[in-house]
Amino acid sequence: MELPENKKIILFDGVCNLCNAAVQFIIQHDKKDVFRFASLQSETGQKLVEERGLDPLEIDSIMLIEPGRVYYRKSTAALEISRDLSGAYKFLKHFRIIPEGLRDSIYDFIAYNRYKWFGKKEQCMIPTPELKAKFLD
């Protein structure tokens, strides 16, 4: 699979309303066009997870991949994403001083309840033609 050069890839739960809202938020604040997206349910998403030696059935949270370098999961992924957003959001990266275990326990609590609190779709989001280029097939 050929990944776009110089782009960071965000894998997300494509049926989660909260996750889809987060993707829309990131797109809106990605003024430098840093990110590309794929749902965890997609063939591309599953392949990217497997290539990192992870079980796609066990990944149900956000994942940030910097191709050829590193990947991040859960709260660390969210904080790393914030580094590249426009406005004051880039300062969220400073929350990395909070121990990862504590951050991830809060993240896991929200993730566990996300369908109950925010609902879910029957299928993954279909991007508009203008946004299609930001999504990996």
C-alpha positions, 0 to 999 in steps of 0.5 A: 500500500502506497501511503501519501508522503509527508502526511500523518494518518489518523485511523478512527472509528468510522461508525462513532458519532464522536469520532466523526465529529473529531475528524471534522474538527481536525479537518477544519483546524488542519490549515497546513494539510498535515493529515489523511484519514482512514476508518478502522473498519476500512480495508486500509485501516485494518491493513495499517493496524496489522502492519504495526503488529497489532490485532485490528479487532483489539483497536477501537480507538484513535491511532495516529501514524507517522509513516516510516517513523512511529504510531500513537494510540489513545490519549497520546495520539490525540495530543500528538494530533493537537500539535499540528492544529491551528490556533490554541489547540496546539498547546494541548500537547503540554498535557503529555506531562500527565502520566499516560496511564491516567490520561488513557484511563480517562480516554478509555472511560469516554471511549467505553461510553461513546456510543451510549453518549454520542450514538453511532452510525450504521455505516462509516461516514462518506466524505463529501467530494471536496473532502474525498482527497483527505481520506485513504481508500 
